[in-house]
Amino acid sequence: MNAPLRRLAYGFAATLILATACGRERDGAARDPSAMTPFDHAVAAAKAIQTNPARTDSILGAHGFTRARFDTLMYEIAADSALARTYTAAIQ
């Protein structure tokens, strides 16, 4: 991967991490779905897909993803080891 693209990917990953960390509710209250980050939607979609794989396309659509966009986001998450660990822990 060339340097500008790598910086862009790392910047995107850092933004996702910060948005996720800053967006967490301290009192456990439900969050507004419109305030969810792409990372939050990916986690929610992955959990729902684990529960009901037959509904994958409708679950992805409900979270604003196409299969291609979801795959791209998974590659972006996997490219950052810290973000990948956070994602793996979140879907457990």
C-alpha positions as CSV (number, residue, x, y, z in Angstrom):
1,M,0.0,0.0,0.0
2,N,1.5,3.4,-0.9
3,A,2.2,6.0,1.8
4,P,-0.7,8.4,1.2
5,L,-3.3,5.6,1.1
6,R,-1.8,4.1,4.2
7,R,-2.1,7.5,6.0
8,L,-5.7,7.8,4.9
9,A,-6.5,4.3,6.1
10,Y,-4.8,4.9,9.5
11,G,-6.6,8.3,9.8
12,F,-9.9,6.6,9.1
13,A,-9.2,3.9,11.6
14,A,-8.1,6.4,14.3
15,T,-11.3,8.4,13.7
16,L,-13.4,5.3,14.1
17,I,-11.6,4.4,17.4
18,L,-12.1,7.9,18.7
19,A,-15.7,8.2,17.7
20,T,-16.4,4.8,19.3
21,A,-14.6,5.7,22.5
22,C,-16.2,9.2,22.8
23,G,-19.6,8.0,21.8
24,R,-20.0,5.4,24.5
25,E,-22.8,6.0,27.0
26,R,-21.7,6.1,30.6
27,D,-25.1,5.4,32.2
28,G,-25.9,2.4,29.9
29,A,-28.8,4.2,28.3
30,A,-29.8,3.3,24.7
31,R,-28.1,5.4,22.0
32,D,-29.7,7.2,19.2
33,P,-29.2,5.0,16.1
34,S,-28.5,8.1,14.0
35,A,-25.5,8.9,16.3
36,M,-23.9,5.5,15.7
37,T,-20.6,5.4,13.9
38,P,-19.9,3.0,11.0
39,F,-17.9,0.9,13.5
40,D,-21.0,0.7,15.8
41,H,-23.2,-0.3,12.8
42,A,-20.7,-3.0,11.8
43,V,-20.7,-4.5,15.3
44,A,-24.5,-4.4,15.5
45,A,-24.8,-5.9,12.1
46,A,-22.2,-8.7,12.8
47,K,-24.0,-9.6,16.0
48,A,-27.4,-9.7,14.2
49,I,-25.9,-11.8,11.4
50,Q,-24.4,-14.3,13.9
51,T,-27.9,-14.7,15.4
52,N,-29.7,-15.0,12.0
53,P,-27.4,-15.6,9.0
54,A,-30.4,-16.2,6.7
55,R,-31.3,-12.5,6.9
56,T,-27.8,-11.2,6.1
57,D,-28.9,-8.9,3.3
58,S,-31.8,-7.3,5.2
59,I,-29.6,-6.9,8.3
60,L,-26.9,-5.1,6.3
61,G,-29.5,-2.9,4.7
62,A,-31.0,-1.9,8.0
63,H,-27.5,-0.8,9.1
64,G,-26.9,1.1,5.9
65,F,-24.5,-1.3,4.3
66,T,-24.3,-3.2,1.0
67,R,-22.3,-6.4,1.1
68,A,-19.5,-4.7,-0.8
69,R,-19.4,-1.7,1.7
70,F,-19.5,-4.1,4.7
71,D,-16.6,-6.1,3.2
72,T,-14.6,-2.9,2.6
73,L,-15.2,-1.8,6.2
74,M,-14.1,-5.3,7.5
75,Y,-10.8,-4.9,5.5
76,E,-10.3,-1.4,7.0
77,I,-10.9,-2.7,10.5
78,A,-8.6,-5.7,9.9
79,A,-5.8,-3.4,8.7
80,D,-5.5,-1.8,12.1
81,S,-4.6,-4.3,14.8
82,A,-5.9,-2.2,17.7
83,L,-9.2,-1.6,15.9
84,A,-9.4,-5.3,15.0
85,R,-9.0,-6.3,18.6
86,T,-11.7,-3.8,19.6
87,Y,-14.1,-5.2,17.0
88,T,-13.3,-8.8,17.9
89,A,-14.1,-8.0,21.6
90,A,-17.2,-6.1,20.7
91,I,-18.8,-9.0,18.7
92,Q,-18.1,-11.6,21.3
